[in-house]
Amino acid sequence: MPLQPSRGLCEIRFVSALARFGTLIICSCWSPPLAAATVTEHIASIRATASVAAESEGRSPNFNDNLQSELKFNQETAKNDDRLPRNLYNVPKLDTYSKDQNPDIPEFDRATESETTLAQLPNRRENRPEIPVPSRIGPRTAPLPEPALPEPLPPPEQLLQPAAPAPTQPEELLNIPGTIEVDRFEVIGSTVFSKAELDTVLKDFVDRPLTFAELLQARSAVSQLYISKGYITSGALIPPQTLAGGVVRILVVEGKLESINVVGTRRLNSHYVRSRLALATGGPLNEQRLWSALQLLQLSGLLEKISAELQAGSRPGFNLLLVRVKEAKTFQAGLFTDNSRSPSVGSWRRGVEVSEANLLGLGDSASLTYTNSQGSNGVDFTYTLPVNSHNGTVSFGLNRTRSNIIEPPFDALDIEASGRTYELTYRQPVVQTPRTEIALGIGAVRRSSDTSLLGEDFPLSPGSDSRGKTRVSALRVFQDFTQRAEKQVLAARSQFSLGVGAFGATVSNKEPDSQFLAWRGQLQYVRLLAQQTLLVLRSDVQLAGGELLPIEQFGLGGLETVRGYRQDALLADSGLFATAELRYPIWRTGDKKGLLQVTPFVDFGNVWNSGGSAALEANTLLSAGLGLKWQYGENARVRLGWGIPLIDIKSSDRTLQERGLYFSVEFKPF
């Protein structure tokens, strides 16, 4: 009777290769499935038999005892169980594995036909045990945060009060009678405009006699050129001179800042504000650059209000900038819950998050998040420190997770996994305005995972070593782009990941390891169609240059990708995802803080493996659905959704997530 795949109990046969001190696990899925209780009794019997055997020899039981007891238990069980194939437990000798002796055991790729050890576990993914090990050990690649439409900025006159008047004409020239023959003007002191630009402005005043009033008009034309370009504290004057030879000198006084005084700060170091404004006010003071710097500070989230006033300085051509600020609330604490986790570790996730956007008064931020599901616990910590006045930052991230399989019937196998991620990132904006930002960054990441079976370290995923350990060391180079307009926002990220075999990373000649190359691209577009009506488009793509470890693969399915399917229903080396969602308002509270929107959506995704990987049974997901989104100010958000899968794949319907129902609740009382 040939073995048939089934969602039932995965009977595990352990063959100990004593000559090579390894262990081979061969999974044979058979129908009909046994009850979870049978599995529990099965495991308990194995452990009890192993304990008795060990105690009779005066020692403690170990994992090899479990394997031997498993073998004996299975042989005895097979004799009395008509549901099992007669040859399922007719295994060869314990020190060898022969295909000829048992043709029903799947043939593995191996170095020799007679023996397979842990170090020679098959490198073909289709021969791996179909055990639902949580492949997302540690954080998955986070999607881009949904860009919000820009809130209206304060008007320029509120941010920057009128400047001091430009220099006036010296009194000595006011009573010059008659006309002057002017062949050309000589403009002195201009660092902003070229000679050609100045000559263009003055071309109507040369090669003809000029009255004194016309001389003043020529001077004013130069001043107006500065003012029209935003140099509001710069001006021109005609200095005392001997008017002869047809040449008239015009002196330009370019306004500069003498000092920047910041008042109103409490916890935020005033240097944070002063240094950013100094970048915009170096050289001749330009009103547009100063407005832009003030708006960027307003958008930073650290200041609730900011305004500036130009005052006369201690000498001509210099001004004082008085900046008044009111700090924003930077501490936040909130609770959240959703069903975004994999059902194998419990889809219902709950957590608490605490964050401070100005931890040490340097504009540095820190956040701590704890998440929990029925079979997992996770902690995330992130700290970001500004390192220059151009808003360059260094970030450190730490993530730790522990998971165990709770999905029947595999919960009886005591499968556990743990993961750790350390990441150090430098990000530097190279173009930054209130409407546009382009940033470059580089980061180093260290990811590790460990898996165990029946309380013993054991490899359960491709690429792990003989003790179930996987180590990844990678460099990431990324580029961010954000563009905001009055009614739309576009955000994009491109990231190249290069895996290296350094610092004890997993290296293998046959299986996926830490040496890889992959590109990830993410794109989001939000458009305001009408009042409170939004169109949200998102896409995500990954292209891999070879086989990837599961923790680096591209996943489809779940709350953040293709709704209607379980979390990470498909996992592969490369893939793409796209979604379109409309948010239409149907009710708003009287105080204008609460908004209820209906959200129809369509999701699509496709994945594929690299050439050396196994072909996928299914590689495309498509769904459509309807949701509700409720938001009350910045304190509460609720999302409900129902996704209808339009392409069927093998899956259970044990959880709400697998039935296409999703929810997400966020509450931030502080």
Secondary structure, DSSP 8 states (H G I E B T S, - for coil): ------SS-EEEEEEEEGGGTEEEEEEEE-SS---HHHHHHHHHHHHHHHHHHHHHTTS---HHHHHHHHHHHHHHHHHH-TTS-TTTT----TT---TTT-TTS-----SSSS---GGG----GGGS------S--S-----------------HHHHEE---------GGGGG--SEEEESEEEEES-SSS-HHHHHHHHGGGSSEEEEHHHHHHHHHHHHHHHHHTT-TT-EEE--S----TTEEEEEEE--EEEEEEEE--SSS-HHHHHHHHHHHHSSS--HHHHHHHHHHHHHTSSEEEEEEEEEE-SSTTEEEEEEEEEE---EEEEEEEES-S-GGG-S-EEEEEEEESSSSSSS-EEEEEEEEETTEEEEEEEEEEE-STT--EEEEEEEEEEEE--STTGGGG--EEEEEEEEEEEEEEEEE-SSEEEEEEEEEEEEEEEEEETTEE---STT--TTSEEEEEEEEEEEEEEEE-SSEEEEEEEEEEEEE--TT----SSS--S--EEEEEEEEEEEEEETTEEEEEEEEEEEESS---GGGSEEE-STTSSTTS-TTSEEESEEEEEEEEEEEEEEE-TTS-EEEEEEEEEEEEEEE--TTS---S--EEEEEEEEEEEEETTTEEEEEEEEEESS--S----STGGGTEEEEEEE---
